[in-house]
Amino acid sequence: MRHIISILLENEPGALARVVGLFAQRSYNIETLTVAPTEDPTLSRMTITTSGPDRVIEQITKQLNKLIEVVKLVDLTEGEHVERELMLIKVKAAGAQRAEIKRTSDIFRGQIVDVTANVYTVQLTGSTSKLEAFIEAIGPNCILETVRTGVSGIARGEKTLSL
Amino acid sequence: MELLSGGEMLVRSLNEEGVEYVYGYPGGSLLHVYDAFYNQSAVKHVLVRHEQAAAHMADGYARATGKPGVVMVTSGPGATNTITGIATAFTDSIPMVVITGQVMSHLIGDDAFQETDMMGISRPIVKHSFSIKHPSEIPETVKKAFHIATTGRPGPVVIDIPKDMTIPNDRHEYSYPKKVKIRSYAPPQKGHTGQIRKAVEMLLEGKRPIIYSGGGVILGKAHEQLRTLVRDLNVPITQTLMGLGAYPATDRQSLGMLGMHGTYEANMAMHHADVILAIGARFDDRVTNATNKFCPDAQIIHIDIDPSSISKTIDVDIPIVGPVDSVLDEILNILGELKTKPDADALESWWNQIDEWRKRHGGKYDKNESGVLKPQEAIEGLWEATKGNAYICSDVGQHQMFAAQYYKFDEPNKWINSGGLGTMGFGFPAAMGIKLNFPDEMVVCVTGEGSIQMNIQEMSTCLQYGIPVKIFCLNNGYLGMVRQWQDMNYEGRHSSSYMESLPDWGKLAESYGHVGINVEGKEQLDQAMADCFGKYKDRLVFVNVVVDPEEHVYPMQVPTGAMRDMWLSKTERT
């Protein structure tokens, strides 16, 4: 099963390497990883999506917690949460395709953020499955380039991951 | 406030931490620090012959005392040479602080002379590591390093110091912090009382209970509580390779070691137990054999300070995360309050069953017929000669298993071996680290002719600093454990396990300024032991004990089997 692990991390050099290294050294799988500082410049917030049997997920959270720079972590998939990913996708948009791409983009609530005579760059935000549905809808022949941020997530309601 | 250079701050900080000896090797990037050493006498430096030995010396000291060992080496090859030593300490959760030099800050990343990314290379084998960015950070970083290394589940910590952090005339205000707070680090202080109560109930309900204790009991200084618990409950106890000595091996309730080369009775008792209390042990693959066949009837209670050790390889029924000593104290308190007592009838028949198992094998081995010493006999001779009181520092292989099986450890911190990583070359420097700190104790390195050659150069260090350890080398001319596996699993094809062209050990020892004794047969062994601890008491003695090359270590668990599936001799299987 897919899990979203959200980590509050000391914003220090080498902290990211420890997290990534842990996954590599223990053969855990990383599907996506995002990291950036928070409103408190001493802390970074990292979101990792991973998958595996419960025993492995339990080990991942325990091993992450052992890293000195990990301040707190939560497995967001254990509760209600919001997850978002941002994608920039460059697609061929010439002739009849041009209107079709625009329509599809509108359906997915995408925005066209850059335009040339033959190319649209679409910005799309949503869950991983929504982004994948868009890629499917456009079709591989139109896609010139895809870049995705990976998942960021936050718990619903009043729960927070903070000091 | 006092103004000190980074190098001076480092030495002063080590002194504040009560460090008496630092084991190391100088080099370019640490010369400022070594100069700071020169001007004081509180912290002494021991110059090894290879940096790996410095790490093992610090490690041996830490295992014997529970205090962190300190290593200091230069950048590049100095640092990388300690890697095996750091990994050895990490795998066995040994507190250690390793200070590595680094090239000047502005050269980092330029592939400078003797530059290596020590933070990166050591990352998977340290509990934590620090890189110094300003000289004024040094005192607090040292304090943090010692705190992290020694608390919770202990482990090695690296401090990487670029040369420009220690420049003599770059002085800063020095004060050593009394306390340190790390907001993201809070090792557990106490177990969960509800869980502990449930555990006590489960223990008392057991008809066939057993305690399985590990190195965590020794690291957590909980052997007194363990002994009380075992005796109060009248339960059998088996100990891991790392846990030997926490409970006295010569006591009736001790079943000896469990696992791959555990005793027949320990492995049988584990397999048939209905309640297992695991204390400071981690269900290592050398203990459990095949996990899907592990102890089918048992409910398991597991006490460990590291949550990640719990349900890692074997699912447990009652996990208790906390320091072993405080959890055991609480168990003893609850037992004292409760009126319920263990089921005496059930325990009696359980003990009867165990005594039956004891009779079946009981550590027997074929005595020598050809006059060639059996390695087991040699270890028993050593045990008798030292009255079981020596620090035994082992290398890795057959001799290690024979020592674990036949040297009966009655006290903790006396059995020093690389159990987790299995580092050949560990025993001799570890013994040196202990002898240096306990000059009046008997300290013996039990080794083989394979392992000893991995750090043989340290005989020179021993002469320089007057460290008269005894090297007890079980010489069978083979890499014995490799040979044993080749005999058992590869139809006796001894691929690269025979050691030709060995030195004359006596002459070798003499050329380093020590004593060498050659032993063939029991009589010579007894004489050698008498000389070792008698007339050569203050000399390093290399005892070359010629032993039977055909001997295997038994019992040996059958691969992919259960705890109870063992070879008991070359021809006998359970």
Interface residues (C-beta under 8 A of the other chain):
Chain A: E10 P13 G14 A17 R18 G21 Q25 R55 E58 Q59 K62 Q63 N65 K66 I68 E69 V70 V71 K72 L163
Chain B: M119 G120 R123 P124 K127 H128 S129 S131 I148 I182 R183 S184 Y185 D306 P307 S308 S311 K312
